[in-house]
Amino acid sequence: MAPRYAPSLRSRLAPLLLLLQIGFIVIYALYVEIGSNIKADGTTFSSSYPEFQDVNVMVILGFGFLGTFLVRYGYSATGFNLLVAAMATQWAVILNGMELWYYRGKIRVDLRSLVVAEMCAASALISIGALLGKTNPVHLVFIALLEVSGFVLNRWLLQTLLMPFEKEKFDRQAGLFSMLGSVFLWMFWPSFNSVLVDHRSPGRKLGAVCSTYLALAVSAVTAAAVSVLSSPKGKLHPIHMQSCILAGGVAVGVSMSAVHQPWEAMTIGFTAAVLSTIGSRYLKTHMLLAFECHDTRALLSTHGLPGLLGWLAHLLLQIKACDDPTVAVRFAVLHICSLLITISLSLCLGLMTGLLLKWNFWRPPQDNKCFDDQAFWEFPHLAVKK
């Protein structure tokens, strides 16, 4: 017999989704049009569509299966990931097109704008991983809308101001599906890092793909080694092989414009894997015990620390390449300002999101009902027979 749960979300989730979707349809009907910049002979389409598909696979399959390591939360991890990605992408298309709407009265949708929108949605999906299993779908939709808004706002601020210078259980079978998500992300991360590089610069695009692959390869090997060294029994930890192997791709993606040599990408991947694996082994538990800070998918060690490492690598490589000390100092000041702006905006949005999610109106799941699909999904084989 299935356990009893809190009242259904019919009065919360369904009206929210319908209201948002109808609102998006109205906005798209009034202000959005299909872009006409794709050539009829298919030249541009044939080069753009594979990249769009790569990013699409990462967002839907990669991040979806990545959360299935939770024993009784596989349906929710994949199903809610698709729901949030669909809503966040539609919202991101609108926000990214606001400037074009201001000048031309219309927002244009093409493959590139969809790719950018899905990358914005990816930022929300990554953040949601920290609260996976502790929230309901209403929470996730609000997180996605706020995260995408913050992502777009942060990018606009940086481009405008700085543009002049460049409790959980792990199951073996569920973990296998989670590993599948990691494999998808590992395979398609080079496309994710290179998709926005200008097609008119094939050398830069090739460099982005090669640098990302080398960083990922090194981080996979290094994560395996550090996982064994940090284990009391000298064995591989499956969580490390699911998340820490991606650290190199995260770090090199931040520093991509400054990486010009293979050894630079490999060094970044090596250092990122060491930080990520050690952080995953020790930091997650200590954060929970010391600050009661829950992080289901260990985002701090998988994305946070490698991201900061990539920022530092970008700063050092750019200073190294500058011949003029004055230019180097100015770049360093602006680079540090960009980090401070991003962190400040992230803290503000995180605080606002946390206060919003703690409101009991959204009927958050009880602590003893977290990480369980039966709270949100109907399973006929578990139905009570009358």
N, C-alpha and C positions, 0 to 999 in steps of 0.2 A: 504493500500500500504506500502510495506517495505521501510524503509528509505535508502537513498543512503550512501554508505560507501566508504572508500578508495579503490584503485585498489586491485585486488585479489592478493593472495600470490602465484599464480601459478609459477612465475619465481623465487621464493625464497624457499617456503616450499617443493614443489615436488622434485626439484633437490637435495636439502639437504637430504631429507629422502632417496631418491633412492641411492645417493652417499654413505651415511653412511651404508645403509643396504647391498648394494653390497660389500662394503669394509668389513663389518662384515662377510659376507658369505665367502669371499676369505680368511680371517684370520682363520675362523673356519675350512675351508677345508684344510688349510696347517698345522695348529698348534693345533687343538683341537680334542680330542677324548673322547668317552664315557668311564667313569671310570668302572673298572671291579671289584670293591671291594664290590659290593652287592651280597650277597649269593644267590645261585640258589634256595634254599628252601624258600626264601622270608622272613627269619627271620629279617634281617636288613632292608629290604624294608618296611615290615609291621610296623616297629617302626619309620621309618623316613618319610614315605609318609604322614601320618596324620599331622605331624608337618610342612611339606612343604606346605600342603594345608591350614593350619591355617595361616601361614605367607602370602600365596598367597591371601587369602580372605581379610586379613588386608590391603595389598598393593592395590589390585584392587577395592574391594568393599568399604572397610572402608574409605580410603583416598579419593576415588572417590565420594562417596555420602556425605562426610563431607563438600564438597564445594558447595553443591546444595542449600544452604540457600539463595544465591543470586537469586533474582526473575527471571531474564531473562538470567541466565548463567548456567542452569542445564546441558544442553547438553555438553557445553564446559568443565565444571568441571569434569564430568565423562569421556567424550570421550578423552580429552587431558590427563587426568590422566592415562588412559590405554596406550595411545601412548607413553607418557614419561616413564612409567614404563617398557614397552617392550624394548625401546631403551636403557634405563639406565641399565637394567638387563644384556643385551647382552654385553654392554661395561664393566660392573663390572666383569663379568666372565673373560674377557680378562685381565683386570688389576690385579685381584686377583690371576690369574694364571701365572703372569710374572716370579715369582721366580721359580716355578716348570718348566716353559719353559726354564729358564736359565740353570737349572741343567740337565733336562731330554729331552729337545727339544720338549715337548708336554705339552699342558694344558689339564688337565682331568676335565670332567664335570660329576658330580653326584648330588644326591639330596642335600647333604650338601653344595656343591659349589653354587648350585642354591639358596639355602636359604640365604647364605651369600651375594650373589649378589642382591637378592631382599631386604635384609636389607640395603645394600648400596643405592639401588634405593629409599628406603623409606626416607633416609636422604634428597635426592633431592626433593621428593614429599612434604616433610614437608617445605622445604625452599620455594618451589614454592607457597605454600599457602599464603605467605606474599604478593605476587604480583598477586594473582588470580584476573583476570578480567582486569588488567592493561597492559597485555602483549599479544602478539600473539603466535601461536604455534612455530614459528622459535625461538623466545626468550626462550620458555620453553625447547626446545631441547638443546639449548646451555647451559642453566642453569643446566640441568640434567647432561650433559657431564662434565662440570666443577665441579659441586658439587660432583659427584661420584669420579672424579679424586682427588679432595681435600680430600674426606673422606678416600680413600685408602691410599693416601700419608700421611695423619695425623696418621692413624693407624700404618703404617710402621715406621714412625718416633718414635712414642711412644714405639712400640715394640722393635725397634732397640736401642734406647737411654735409655729407662727406664725399659727394661725387667728384669734386675737383681732384681728388686723389683716390689714385686707384687703391594569514596562516595558510599554509599552502601545502599541497601534497603533489608528489611527482610520480607519474605512472609510466611504466616502460613503453606501453603501446601508445599512450597519449604523447609521450616524449618523442616517439618516432615521427608522428605527424608534425610536431613542433620542429623537429630537425628538418623535415621536408620544407617548412617555411623558411628556415635559415638557408637551406640550399638554394631555394628560389631567389632569395635576397642576394646571396653571394654571387650567383650566376649573373644576375641582371644589374648589379650595382655599378659596373662600368658604364652601362647605358644611362643610369640615373645621374651619374656625375658628369657625363659628357653631353647629355641631351640638349642643354641650353647653350652649348658652345656654338659660335657662329659657323654655319655650313660653308661660308666663304673662306674659312681658315681651316682647311682639312688637316694641316699639320698640328694645329692646336687640339683639334678633336681627337686625332690619333694619339697625341701625347696624353690627353686626359684618360682615354681608354686604357692605354698601356700602363700609365702610372697607377691607376686604380686597381688594375688586375695584379700588378706586382705587390702593391700594398696589401691587398686581400690575401694573396698567396703567402706572403711572409707572416701576416697576422694569424693565419690558420695554423701554420707550423709552430709559431711562437706560443700561441694560446695552448696548444697541445702540450708543449714542453713545460710551460709554467704551471699548467693544471696538474701535471704529474708531480712536479717539484713541490707544489703547495699542498698536496694531499698527504695526510699522515700515513695512508696505506700505499702511496705511490701509484695511484690509479687515475685514469682520466675521469673528469666530472662532466656528465652530459650537458649540464647547463652552460658550462664554459664553451663547449664545442657548438652550442646552438647560438650563443650571443656574442662571445668574445672574438669569434672568427671574423665578425663584421667590423671590428674596431678600426682596422686599417682603412677600409672604405670610407668610414665616417671622418676620420682624421684627414685623409688626403683630399677628401671633397672640400673641406674648409680651406685648405692651403693650395688648391689646384693651380691657381694662376701663378704661383711662385715656384712650383715644382717643375724643373726642366731636365733633371737627370734621373736615371733609373735608381741610383743609389739613394737619392733623396727620398723618393717614394718608399723604397724598401726600409729605410731607417725609420721613417714616420710610422709605417705599418708595424715594425718590430716594437717600437716604444709604445704605440697605442695598445697592442695586444698585451704587453706586460702590465700596463696600467689597468686595462679593462679586466684582466683575469684576476689580478690581486684585489682590485676593487670588488669584483663579484664574489670573491671568496670571503672577504672580511668586512667590507664596507656596508653591504646590505644589512647584515645582522646587527652590526653596531649602531647603524642609523635607527633601526627599529627599537632596539633596547634603550638607547640613549635619548632619542627625540620622539619616539613613537611615530616615526616617519615611514609609512608603508610604501614599498616599491615592488610591485608584483614581478615585473619583467626586468628588474635591475637596470633601469634606464640611466641612472647616474653613472654606472660603470660602463654601460654599453654605448651610450651616446654622449653623456655629459663630459666625462673625462677625456675621451678621444676628441670631442669637439674643441675643448679648451686646448688640448695638445696641438690640434690643427691650427688654431688661431696663433699659438705661440710659434709654431714652425713657419707659418706664413710671415709673421713679423720678422723673425730672424733671417729668413731667406731673402726677403725684400731689402732689409738693411744691408745684408751681405752683397747684394747686387747693385746697391747705390754707390756711385763714385763721389757724389757730392754730399758731404756730411750734413749740410743744411737741409737738403731734401730728405735725407734719412731721418733726421730728427722730426721734421714736420710730418712725415709719414707715420712715424712711431706714435706721435701725439694723437693723430687722427685715428689710427688703428686702435689705440687704447680707448679713445672716446667712443668708437663704435661698439666695443665690448661693454662699456659702462651703460650705454644707451640700451643695448639689448638686454642686459641683466636687469636693469631698472624696470624696463617695460615688462619683462617676464615676471618679476616679483609682484608688480602691481596686478597684472592679469591673473597670476596664480592665487594671490590673496583674494581677489574678487571672485574668482571661480570657486575657491574653497568655501567661502562664506555662502555663496549661492547654493552649492551642493549640500551644505549642512542643514538647509531649510527642510523641515519635516514635511512640508507640503508635497514634495516630490516622492514621498514614501520610499526612502532609502532602504535597502535590504538590511534585516537584522544581522548582527554579527554572527549568529549561529546558522544563518542561512546564506552566507556568502559562498562564492565559488561553486554554485550549484545551478545547473541548467533548468531544473524543475521549477525554479522560481519564475521563469519567464517563457518556458516552452511547454507545449502540450504533447505528451507522449501517450499514444493510445494503449500501448501494452502495460502502462502503469495506471490506467484509469480504474477507478473503484467500481466494481460491478454491483449493481443494485438487485 
